[in-house]
Amino acid sequence: MARGTVDVSKFRKHLTDKLGIPVGFSDPKIWIDTGNYAFNRLISGDYSLGVPLGKVTMFAGESGSGKSLLAANVMRNAQARDDDPFILLLDSEGAGDKKWYVNAGVDPDKNFLRAPVFTVSDCTAVVAGFMREIVPQDPDRPYLIVMDSLGMLETEAGQEGFLKGQTKGDQGQLAKQLKKFIKNCVYLIEQTNVGFVMTNHTYDSQDMFNPDQKITGGAGIVYASSIVIATRKGKLKDVHADKEIATSTGVHGVKVNAMVYKSRFNKPFEKMTIDVPWSEGVDRYSGLVSMFETDGLLVKVGNKLSYTDNDSKEHKYFRKSIPNELLDQIMSEHPYSVDRDDQRAIQVREQEIGNLDIDDE
């Protein structure tokens, strides 16, 4: 039997006006380019998109695996947008000075504010104040909060104990405070043009039966994040001559090996590698060739790679000679999207998250 339409207008008004509860979905409207096509796709499922505003994104990895550089790339590309985003950097490491960010392409004098923080309480106060006092001035403007890094934060009790010459354990208080902080950030930025990107540390597992790296900070921050990308580093030795710099070891940069641990927008467990020469930084096209091989778009024929375009024309090149124009053509002819079956896999991922190694201490 057909039923009449349910009128929710008064209830909606009660939720929004009286209780202050936003209704409806909060699909991201603005995405910040990461500066690398393959990394964009890894995060969002689209070559042209990257980090979503209104969501929490975490880059977790070992020391030197490119976490801070990737976060700086996001800030740089945010500043390159026409809608003039404002960036708040929460710096708990103090390792990247102004010159480092300038070399990474970030303009610290353009709609940019760095706030050094040490405790979770510091972060809570800064973010709450930013959302309360700055964002309402221009709600339609894009904002980006970058936390570098979560793994260096301390509790107030831990800070006070250190000043007294004590180094006692915190009985799990840090993980609890971080979970509370991220959960509140998720609530504050949902349905806004504010994106939150954080870096975090991992360390080697001591479990011989489960050797994957562990993420610090507790399970709560992983569950609260919309996207979790894990990074590991490798040595970059094989580079083009114009990207070489003199070294005593023959290492000319790092290989950033990234994998999707969790994503609301792409398939889990997808992997890619970005070459980052010290002489040039992140290359926009790095990682695409291997990605297209995995997709079966680039096929090995003898000692070359072959691609047949939509007009049945074959393009054959040595791996190192593939022009960017061909990579552009492949992306345009085969735009990546997440189909319905993949969306189901993403939902199932929530049940599989227990397989992720997380440090709750």
Sequence and secondary structure as in RCSB ss.txt:
>XXXX:A:sequence
MARGTVDVSKFRKHLTDKLGIPVGFSDPKIWIDTGNYAFNRLISGDYSLGVPLGKVTMFAGESGSGKSLLAANVM
RNAQARDDDPFILLLDSEGAGDKKWYVNAGVDPDKNFLRAPVFTVSDCTAVVAGFMREIVPQDPDRPYLIVMDSL
GMLETEAGQEGFLKGQTKGDQGQLAKQLKKFIKNCVYLIEQTNVGFVMTNHTYDSQDMFNPDQKITGGAGIVYAS
SIVIATRKGKLKDVHADKEIATSTGVHGVKVNAMVYKSRFNKPFEKMTIDVPWSEGVDRYSGLVSMFETDGLLVK
VGNKLSYTDNDSKEHKYFRKSIPNELLDQIMSEHPYSVDRDDQRAIQVREQEIGNLDIDDE
>XXXX:A:secstr
        HHHHHIIIIIS    S    S EE  S HHHHHHHHSSTT  EETTSEEEEEE TTSSHHHHHHHHH
HHHHTSTT  EEEEEESS  S HHHHHHTT  TTSSEEEEE  BHHHHHHHHHHIIIIIGGGSTTS EEEEEE G
GG B HHHHHHHHTT     TTHHHHHHHHHHHHHHHHHTTTTEEEEEEEEEE    TT  S EETT HHHHHH 
SEEEEEEEEEE    GGG    SSS  EEEEEEEEEEESSS TT EEEEEEETTT   TTTTHHHHHHHHTSSEE
ETTEEEEE TTS EEEE GGG  HHHHHHHHHHS     HHHHHHHHHHHHHGGGS B   
